[in-house]
Amino acid sequence: MALPDNMFGAADTGNTAWVLISASLVLLMTPALAFFYGGLSRGKSVLNMMMMSFGTIGVVGIIYVLWGFSMSFGNGITGDKDIWGIFSNPFKLFGSDQLMETKKVGDATHVVLNSSTGSIPAIVFLAFQLTFAVIAVALISGALAERVSFGTWLVFSGVWATLVYFPLSHMVWGGGLLSGSTDGLAAKMFGTTTDPATKEVTTNVAPIDFAGGTVVHINAGMAALVLVLIIGARKGFGKVAYRPHNIPFVMLGAALLWFGWFGFNAGSELAADGTAGLVWVNTTVATAAAMIGWLAVEWIRDRHPTSVGAASGIVAGLVAITPACAALTPIGSIALGVVAGVLSALAISLKTKLGYDDSLDVVGVHLVAGLWGTIGIGLLAKETGLFYGHDLKQLAVQTVIALAALVFTGIMTALIAFILKPMGWRISEEDEMTGIDESAHAETAYDLA
């Protein structure tokens, strides 16, 4: 299949270098997540917890190149129509070989993505987006600690990425239903405007999700909640104290996640420019504020600010600022962050009250902070937010895309979970009591003999 001539151009070397570095930072986040989740687990399940993250890299890393990029962004490369605004044709760019196509168009010979900030090679954009897909799936694993078959998890990773992550990625970032497209939900809610001079049509109020509040965090958090409700709790939940076995691992994981998140957020600008600098600052201050907010809750409620609380507050702040990082001022980011820390610290206690075993608080952190970060844009965005003297339109649009992501992910994840039930989600009760590391991997993290 020949690609359109307008997809060929000269890449900006500075932006290309920045996005490649950012992709490497985001890839580091999944091993960082393995440390974070591994440290929060008990000693007899730490290896399995870490293997769930590393296994996700293996599965999703391969299928993203085969059909994931095509499903998420293929129509932007080929110029074809997408399918119902939900996904692009998975076979148009299958294997991504077309991104290596060369054609002499002026001084350019390679496939690029053009933007107002300068072009980058399409294969570099694929590399960047691949790392997002990997960590989005890996995040879910924290809710399922100590009880899920490793083989079923690997199959779920590939199926869920294909049927949930890739379509939602297209809907939000690839010009689909939840994007600022003139065919999207926001355009249907508040209409479009046509420039009389250029005839360009734009959506009056476009949704904002700069780096993945809906696509990554609401998506993963809602999937985690659905799976926990279907698969059930660990043996002894509510009776056994599940204490983190290695808090230094947790702190190390949080530190590496914070470092990698600069690639996640600032890299999403796809350019080394002033906006990327603003995103860097907003990401830092929101995360710092969320950590303080979480510790304040612990101090008031429990009289003890904890290391695990600090690490969890860091993650909550990173999650909340992700969709909003380019739309807020630094002061707005501090406000967003401190509320995220407080909300998540309060939310994690719900699992014991409501009786669902979200082992490592994926729901309490990623779903709650992801929802707040996405909807909070409608309040705090400098250009369109309610608190800056604007109307309710941005808040309405942000609420709609958050709810749409919840519904889509919830329904699709439930279907996948039930379809995979014959494979066997749970390990045996005996293996669970002995420890999943030994039964699933024939290894133990520590030789205590």
RODO-2510 file (C-alpha; in nm, 4 decimals, decimal comma):
residues 449
     n   res          X          Y          Z
     1     m     0,0000     0,0000     0,0000
     2     a     0,1472     0,3355    -0,1016
     3     l     0,1378     0,6087     0,1599
     4     p     0,0231     0,9643     0,0757
     5     d     0,2973     1,2057    -0,0317
     6     n     0,2199     1,4392     0,2590
     7     m     0,3459     1,1730     0,5007
     8     f     0,7016     1,2148     0,3713
     9     g     0,9218     1,4946     0,4974
    10     a     1,2376     1,6022     0,6778
    11     a     1,2447     1,5349     1,0515
    12     d     1,3509     1,7860     1,3127
    13     t     1,6567     1,6230     1,4684
    14     g     1,6187     1,7957     1,8063
    15     n     1,2572     1,6867     1,8471
    16     t     1,3432     1,3378     1,7250
    17     a     1,6171     1,3064     1,9859
    18     w     1,3839     1,4319     2,2599
    19     v     1,1079     1,1848     2,1741
    20     l     1,3545     0,8926     2,1584
    21     i     1,4893     0,9880     2,5017
    22     s     1,1323     1,0217     2,6297
    23     a     1,0422     0,6795     2,4931
    24     s     1,3380     0,5315     2,6808
    25     l     1,2284     0,7063     3,0010
    26     v     0,8743     0,5711     2,9671
    27     l     1,0039     0,2199     2,8990
    28     l     1,2015     0,2447     3,2240
    29     m     0,8729     0,3091     3,4057
    30     t     0,7535    -0,0506     3,3678
    31     p     1,0571    -0,2046     3,5469
    32     a     1,0153     0,0808     3,7990
    33     l     0,6549    -0,0286     3,8449
    34     a     0,7814    -0,3837     3,9005
    35     f     0,9951    -0,2580     4,1908
    36     f     0,7072    -0,0512     4,3276
    37     y     0,4557    -0,3365     4,3126
    38     g     0,7140    -0,5971     4,4129
    39     g     0,8045    -0,4088     4,7274
    40     l     0,4390    -0,3711     4,8244
    41     s     0,3829    -0,7473     4,7881
    42     r     0,4635    -1,0161     5,0426
    43     g     0,7995    -1,1896     5,0152
    44     k     0,6517    -1,5117     4,8805
    45     s     0,4924    -1,3359     4,5798
    46     v     0,7375    -1,0590     4,4891
    47     l     0,8874    -1,2382     4,1865
    48     n     0,5477    -1,3114     4,0356
    49     m     0,4443    -0,9503     4,0871
    50     m     0,7542    -0,8264     3,9081
    51     m     0,7188    -1,0906     3,6360
    52     m     0,3686    -0,9657     3,5553
    53     s     0,5199    -0,6295     3,4589
    54     f     0,8100    -0,7819     3,2648
    55     g     0,5754    -1,0285     3,0916
    56     t     0,3626    -0,7358     2,9785
    57     i     0,6646    -0,5793     2,8082
    58     g     0,7126    -0,9015     2,6140
    59     v     0,3526    -0,9448     2,4996
    60     v     0,2451    -0,5852     2,4374
    61     g     0,5804    -0,4813     2,2949
    62     i     0,5383    -0,7350     2,0144
    63     i     0,1714    -0,6879     1,9319
    64     y     0,1994    -0,3088     1,9324
    65     v     0,4397    -0,3273     1,6397
    66     l     0,2280    -0,5929     1,4648
    67     w    -0,1176    -0,4338     1,4869
    68     g    -0,1382    -0,1993     1,7867
    69     f     0,0015     0,1080     1,6130
    70     s    -0,2163     0,0428     1,3096
    71     m    -0,5294     0,0202     1,5290
    72     s    -0,4393     0,3316     1,7273
    73     f    -0,2991     0,5716     1,4682
    74     g    -0,3053     0,3969     1,1311
    75     n    -0,5640     0,6210     0,9668
    76     g    -0,3475     0,9254     1,0368
    77     i    -0,0693     0,7657     0,8325
    78     t    -0,2717     0,6096     0,5518
    79     g    -0,5403     0,8759     0,5180
    80     d    -0,8164     0,6124     0,5401
    81     k    -1,1350     0,6445     0,7455
    82     d    -1,1367     0,4799     1,0855
    83     i    -1,3995     0,2252     1,1919
    84     w    -1,6947     0,3898     1,3714
    85     g    -1,4586     0,6361     1,5352
    86     i    -1,3369     0,3542     1,7624
    87     f    -1,0275     0,2084     1,5950
    88     s    -0,8266     0,2086     1,2746
    89     n    -0,7842    -0,0924     1,0481
    90     p    -0,5361    -0,3269     1,2237
    91     f    -0,4187    -0,4721     0,8912
    92     k    -0,3355    -0,1503     0,7006
    93     l    -0,0019    -0,1048     0,8769
    94     f     0,0349    -0,4610     1,0075
    95     g     0,3952    -0,5138     1,1129
    96     s     0,4671    -0,1407     1,0681
    97     d     0,6858    -0,2144     0,7637
    98     q     0,5268     0,0768     0,5742
    99     l     0,6902     0,3188     0,8156
   100     m     1,0217     0,2204     0,6562
   101     e     0,8966     0,3176     0,3090
   102     t     1,1076     0,5757     0,1263
   103     k     1,0038     0,8186    -0,1458
   104     k     1,1760     1,1224    -0,2920
   105     v     0,9497     1,4183    -0,2124
   106     g     1,1547     1,7356    -0,2258
   107     d     1,4475     1,6842     0,0086
   108     a     1,2695     1,4178     0,2152
   109     t     1,2737     1,0420     0,1799
   110     h     1,1180     0,9006     0,4979
   111     v     0,7776     0,8797     0,6657
   112     v     0,7218     1,1540     0,9232
   113     l     0,4442     1,2902     1,1413
   114     n     0,3976     1,6604     1,0685
   115     s     0,2928     1,9081     1,3369
   116     s     0,3203     2,2755     1,4215
   117     t     0,6203     2,1973     1,6416
   118     g     0,8155     2,0177     1,3687
   119     s     0,8197     1,6711     1,2197
   120     i     0,9449     1,3490     1,3751
   121     p     0,9821     1,0106     1,2016
   122     a     0,6661     0,8009     1,2327
   123     i     0,8708     0,5054     1,3583
   124     v     0,9891     0,7239     1,6498
   125     f     0,6286     0,8090     1,7364
   126     l     0,5510     0,4366     1,7280
   127     a     0,8364     0,3724     1,9726
   128     f     0,7012     0,6361     2,2092
   129     q     0,3432     0,5099     2,1980
   130     l     0,4527     0,1465     2,2394
   131     t     0,5885     0,2289     2,5853
   132     f     0,2549     0,3833     2,6873
   133     a     0,0681     0,0696     2,5855
   134     v     0,3046    -0,1484     2,7876
   135     i     0,2721     0,0382     3,1158
   136     a    -0,1043     0,0861     3,0823
   137     v    -0,1496    -0,2918     3,0847
   138     a     0,1143    -0,3510     3,3533
   139     l    -0,0609    -0,1108     3,5912
   140     i    -0,3598    -0,3455     3,6156
   141     s    -0,1490    -0,6266     3,7620
   142     g    -0,1152    -0,4584     4,1002
   143     a    -0,4816    -0,5238     4,1770
   144     l    -0,4391    -0,8991     4,1206
   145     a    -0,1365    -0,9749     4,3385
   146     e    -0,0701    -1,3269     4,4705
   147     r    -0,3613    -1,5149     4,3141
   148     v    -0,3716    -1,5061     3,9335
   149     s    -0,2346    -1,7606     3,6865
   150     f     0,0677    -1,6158     3,5060
   151     g    -0,0340    -1,7773     3,1772
   152     t    -0,3848    -1,6328     3,1930
   153     w    -0,2361    -1,2924     3,2751
   154     l    -0,0160    -1,2997     2,9636
   155     v    -0,3109    -1,3923     2,7411
   156     f    -0,5228    -1,1233     2,9062
   157     s    -0,2462    -0,8668     2,8442
   158     g    -0,2557    -0,9237     2,4698
   159     v    -0,6344    -0,9443     2,4407
   160     w    -0,7023    -0,6429     2,6643
   161     a    -0,4458    -0,4294     2,4834
   162     t    -0,6054    -0,5209     2,1502
   163     l    -0,9708    -0,4792     2,2433
   164     v    -0,9517    -0,2013     2,5019
   165     y    -0,6253    -0,0048     2,5049
   166     f    -0,5699     0,0327     2,1300
   167     p    -0,9292     0,1422     2,0592
   168     l    -0,9359     0,3904     2,3486
   169     s    -0,5992     0,5255     2,2383
   170     h    -0,7478     0,5849     1,8945
   171     m    -1,0662     0,7386     2,0329
   172     v    -0,8754     0,9943     2,2421
   173     w    -0,5492     1,0576     2,0529
   174     g    -0,6070     0,9173     1,7058
   175     g    -0,8954     1,1363     1,5943
   176     g    -1,1789     0,9131     1,7186
   177     l    -1,4962     0,9650     1,9212
   178     l    -1,3365     1,1129     2,2343
   179     s    -1,0915     1,3427     2,0568
   180     g    -1,1296     1,6986     1,9352
   181     s    -1,2309     1,5648     1,5944
   182     t    -1,5239     1,7349     1,4226
   183     d    -1,6928     1,3921     1,4273
   184     g    -1,6304     1,3404     1,8001
   185     l    -1,8638     1,3658     2,0976
   186     a    -1,7410     1,7136     2,1958
   187     a    -1,8303     1,8502     1,8525
   188     k    -2,1762     1,6958     1,8819
   189     m    -2,2189     1,8538     2,2275
   190     f    -2,1043     2,2096     2,1524
   191     g    -2,0716     2,2295     1,7746
   192     t    -1,7932     2,3438     1,5444
   193     t    -1,6631     2,6706     1,3990
   194     t    -1,5556     2,7294     1,0394
   195     d    -1,2863     2,9861     0,9662
   196     p    -1,4240     3,1990     0,6786
   197     a    -1,0775     3,2606     0,5358
   198     t    -0,9256     2,9132     0,5489
   199     k    -1,2492     2,7096     0,5664
   200     e    -1,0865     2,5106     0,8457
   201     v    -1,3405     2,3475     1,0783
   202     t    -1,2594     2,3242     1,4502
   203     t    -1,4464     2,1876     1,7516
   204     n    -1,5680     2,4675     1,9790
   205     v    -1,4680     2,2923     2,3019
   206     a    -1,2132     2,0143     2,2579
   207     p    -1,1435     1,7442     2,5180
   208     i    -0,8042     1,7679     2,6905
   209     d    -0,6015     1,4561     2,7712
   210     f    -0,2415     1,5537     2,7124
   211     a    -0,0657     1,2342     2,8181
   212     g    -0,3150     0,9683     2,9253
   213     g    -0,5625     1,0423     3,2046
   214     t    -0,8326     0,8482     3,0210
   215     v    -0,6227     0,6255     2,7961
   216     v    -0,3846     0,5000     3,0644
   217     h    -0,5058     0,5662     3,4170
   218     i    -0,8865     0,5631     3,4101
   219     n    -0,8540     0,2748     3,1657
   220     a    -0,6210     0,0671     3,3843
   221     g    -0,7974     0,1593     3,7088
   222     m    -1,1415     0,0619     3,5806
   223     a    -1,0075    -0,2630     3,4335
   224     a    -0,8490    -0,3432     3,7700
   225     l    -1,1792    -0,2863     3,9518
   226     v    -1,3722    -0,5099     3,7126
   227     l    -1,1168    -0,7916     3,7346
   228     v    -1,1047    -0,7780     4,1137
   229     l    -1,4835    -0,8072     4,1342
   230     i    -1,4904    -1,1017     3,8910
   231     i    -1,1825    -1,2924     4,0119
   232     g    -1,2372    -1,2386     4,3829
   233     a    -1,0211    -1,1684     4,6848
   234     r    -0,7072    -1,3351     4,8149
   235     k    -0,7522    -1,6105     5,0695
   236     g    -0,7629    -1,4444     5,4071
   237     f    -0,8577    -1,0985     5,2775
   238     g    -0,9961    -0,8982     5,5662
   239     k    -0,8343    -1,1301     5,8198
   240     v    -0,4662    -1,1373     5,7220
   241     a    -0,2367    -0,8343     5,7430
   242     y    -0,0775    -0,7950     5,4000
   243     r     0,2314    -0,5907     5,4791
   244     p     0,4844    -0,4689     5,2185
   245     h     0,7875    -0,6943     5,2372
   246     n     1,0439    -0,4405     5,1113
   247     i     0,9682    -0,0705     5,1555
   248     p     1,3028     0,0414     5,0052
   249     f     1,1873    -0,1322     4,6821
   250     v     0,8690     0,0755     4,7003
   251     m     1,0646     0,3997     4,7403
   252     l     1,3047     0,3045     4,4606
   253     g     1,0136     0,2238     4,2316
   254     a     0,8425     0,5541     4,3101
   255     a     1,1642     0,7473     4,2433
   256     l     1,2181     0,5777     3,9073
   257     l     0,8526     0,6278     3,8153
   258     w     0,8839     1,0004     3,8883
   259     f     1,1992     1,0194     3,6759
   260     g     1,0440     0,8256     3,3879
   261     w     0,7247     1,0297     3,4059
   262     f     0,9037     1,3334     3,2633
   263     g     0,9271     1,1335     2,9414
   264     f     0,5631     1,0331     2,9816
   265     n     0,4341     1,3902     3,0187
   266     a     0,6908     1,6282     2,8707
   267     g     0,7618     1,3808     2,5906
   268     s     0,3972     1,3948     2,4857
   269     e     0,4583     1,7446     2,3500
   270     l     0,6687     1,5633     2,0827
   271     a     0,9008     1,8624     2,0788
   272     a     1,1758     2,0162     2,2903
   273     d     1,0062     2,3525     2,3427
   274     g     0,8538     2,5839     2,6016
   275     t     0,5411     2,3755     2,6433
   276     a     0,7556     2,0746     2,7332
   277     g     0,9243     2,2955     2,9937
   278     l     0,5876     2,3993     3,1397
   279     v     0,4818     2,0346     3,1511
   280     w     0,8043     1,9439     3,3360
   281     v     0,7422     2,2124     3,5996
   282     n     0,3726     2,1252     3,6392
   283     t     0,4539     1,7558     3,6732
   284     t     0,7079     1,8286     3,9466
   285     v     0,4973     2,0621     4,1593
   286     a     0,1761     1,8582     4,1286
   287     t     0,3599     1,5443     4,2382
   288     a     0,5249     1,7200     4,5305
   289     a     0,1876     1,8631     4,6393
   290     a     0,0180     1,5232     4,6157
   291     m     0,2842     1,3660     4,8356
   292     i     0,2277     1,6383     5,0968
   293     g    -0,1504     1,5950     5,0684
   294     w    -0,1275     1,2191     5,1243
   295     l     0,1099     1,2582     5,4198
   296     a    -0,1202     1,5198     5,5738
   297     v    -0,4086     1,2701     5,5655
   298     e    -0,1894     1,0057     5,7312
   299     w    -0,0650     1,2511     5,9913
   300     i    -0,4166     1,3602     6,0872
   301     r    -0,5794     1,0171     6,0627
   302     d    -0,3034     0,7836     6,1817
   303     r    -0,0533     1,0151     6,3568
   304     h     0,2254     0,8673     6,1421
   305     p     0,3346     0,9861     5,7948
   306     t     0,4725     0,6747     5,6255
   307     s     0,7258     0,5950     5,3551
   308     v     0,4653     0,3923     5,1661
   309     g     0,2289     0,6891     5,1939
   310     a     0,4907     0,9233     5,0480
   311     a     0,5552     0,6854     4,7575
   312     s     0,1838     0,6372     4,6942
   313     g     0,1243     1,0130     4,7085
   314     i     0,3943     1,0603     4,4464
   315     v     0,2178     0,8184     4,2123
   316     a    -0,1223     0,9806     4,2772
   317     g     0,0175     1,3215     4,1838
   318     l     0,1825     1,1887     3,8703
   319     v    -0,1430     1,0240     3,7655
   320     a    -0,3557     1,3343     3,8247
   321     i    -0,1295     1,5790     3,6412
   322     t    -0,0867     1,3499     3,3390
   323     p    -0,3930     1,4668     3,1404
   324     a    -0,3693     1,8262     3,2639
   325     c     0,0016     1,9069     3,2535
   326     a    -0,0045     2,1364     2,9478
   327     a    -0,3317     2,3127     3,0320
   328     l    -0,2641     2,4347     3,3877
   329     t    -0,0466     2,6989     3,5478
   330     p     0,2047     2,5863     3,8100
   331     i    -0,0273     2,7160     4,0843
   332     g    -0,3195     2,5264     3,9323
   333     s    -0,0989     2,2164     3,9210
   334     i    -0,0218     2,2472     4,2926
   335     a    -0,3947     2,2652     4,3659
   336     l    -0,4663     1,9665     4,1433
   337     g    -0,1875     1,7668     4,3064
   338     v    -0,2763     1,8273     4,6705
   339     v    -0,6398     1,7305     4,6078
   340     a    -0,5235     1,4157     4,4257
   341     g    -0,3100     1,3146     4,7230
   342     v    -0,5940     1,3678     4,9700
   343     l    -0,8575     1,1922     4,7551
   344     s    -0,6397     0,8871     4,6886
   345     a    -0,5308     0,8557     5,0520
   346     l    -0,8967     0,8528     5,1543
   347     a    -1,0051     0,6259     4,8674
   348     i    -0,7771     0,3333     4,9487
   349     s    -0,9708     0,2653     5,2692
   350     l    -1,2851     0,1968     5,0662
   351     k    -1,1683    -0,1504     4,9644
   352     t    -1,1990    -0,2849     5,3178
   353     k    -1,5338    -0,1131     5,3713
   354     l    -1,6776    -0,2316     5,0393
   355     g    -1,5055    -0,5720     5,0439
   356     y    -1,3118    -0,5751     4,7154
   357     d    -0,9480    -0,6861     4,7210
   358     d    -0,7595    -0,4261     4,5187
   359     s    -0,4294    -0,5667     4,6405
   360     l    -0,1936    -0,2755     4,5734
   361     d    -0,4478     0,0088     4,5410
   362     v    -0,4655     0,0440     4,1641
   363     v    -0,8289     0,1550     4,1925
   364     g    -0,7680     0,3918     4,4826
   365     v    -0,4730     0,5616     4,3126
   366     h    -0,4999     0,5292     3,9352
   367     l    -0,8768     0,5336     3,8928
   368     v    -0,9465     0,8007     4,1548
   369     a    -0,6542     1,0300     4,0675
   370     g    -0,7088     0,9683     3,6946
   371     l    -1,0738     1,0739     3,7232
   372     w    -0,9852     1,3794     3,9304
   373     g    -0,7048     1,4834     3,6940
   374     t    -0,9263     1,4483     3,3857
   375     i    -1,2298     1,6248     3,5303
   376     g    -1,0243     1,8799     3,7246
   377     i    -0,9057     2,0242     3,3932
   378     g    -1,2572     2,1648     3,3531
   379     l    -1,2059     2,3601     3,6737
   380     l    -0,8383     2,4567     3,6598
   381     a    -0,7408     2,4899     3,2902
   382     k    -0,6084     2,8433     3,2383
   383     e    -0,7695     2,9000     2,8982
   384     t    -1,1046     2,7261     2,9474
   385     g    -1,1429     2,6257     3,3147
   386     l    -1,4377     2,7317     3,5295
   387     f    -1,2184     2,8753     3,8066
   388     y    -1,0531     3,1127     3,5606
   389     g    -1,3803     3,2829     3,4753
   390     h    -1,4888     3,0589     3,1929
   391     d    -1,8120     2,8626     3,1551
   392     l    -1,9021     2,5008     3,2266
   393     k    -1,8355     2,3692     2,8763
   394     q    -1,4857     2,2348     2,9374
   395     l    -1,5977     2,0718     3,2615
   396     a    -1,8873     1,9078     3,0796
   397     v    -1,6638     1,7757     2,8015
   398     q    -1,4053     1,6414     3,0487
   399     t    -1,6764     1,4675     3,2493
   400     v    -1,8224     1,3080     2,9361
   401     i    -1,4904     1,1652     2,8131
   402     a    -1,4105     1,0325     3,1623
   403     l    -1,7497     0,8602     3,1890
   404     a    -1,7255     0,7272     2,8328
   405     a    -1,3849     0,5747     2,9111
   406     l    -1,5258     0,4170     3,2295
   407     v    -1,8194     0,2593     3,0497
   408     f    -1,6197     0,1356     2,7502
   409     t    -1,3431    -0,0144     2,9629
   410     g    -1,5807    -0,1639     3,2176
   411     i    -1,7924    -0,3469     2,9606
   412     m    -1,5022    -0,4678     2,7472
   413     t    -1,2908    -0,5832     3,0428
   414     a    -1,5827    -0,7791     3,1892
   415     l    -1,6375    -0,9544     2,8551
   416     i    -1,2689    -1,0454     2,8271
   417     a    -1,2546    -1,1680     3,1878
   418     f    -1,5516    -1,4013     3,1361
   419     i    -1,4210    -1,5265     2,8012
   420     l    -1,0885    -1,6212     2,9633
   421     k    -1,2495    -1,7981     3,2594
   422     p    -1,2082    -2,1470     3,1021
   423     m    -0,8295    -2,0905     3,1072
   424     g    -0,8469    -2,0534     3,4842
   425     w    -0,7877    -1,7167     3,6449
   426     r    -0,6979    -1,8410     3,9927
   427     i    -0,4098    -2,0530     4,1105
   428     s    -0,5003    -2,3287     4,3587
   429     e    -0,5695    -2,2397     4,7193
   430     e    -0,2711    -2,4505     4,8263
   431     d    -0,0372    -2,2684     4,5874
   432     e    -0,1703    -1,9366     4,7048
   433     m    -0,1027    -2,0232     5,0663
   434     t     0,2443    -2,1613     4,9888
   435     g     0,3362    -1,8677     4,7684
   436     i     0,2887    -1,8025     4,3997
   437     d     0,6622    -1,7522     4,3372
   438     e     0,7407    -2,1122     4,4148
   439     s     0,4363    -2,2662     4,2453
   440     a     0,4376    -2,0536     3,9275
   441     h     0,8077    -1,9866     3,8725
   442     a     0,9910    -2,2479     4,0842
   443     e     1,1893    -1,9649     4,2437
   444     t     1,2018    -1,7671     4,5651
   445     a     1,3166    -1,4101     4,5994
   446     y     1,5254    -1,4751     4,9085
   447     d     1,7216    -1,7809     5,0166
   448     l     1,6490    -1,7905     5,3876
   449     a     1,7723    -2,1461     5,4514
***
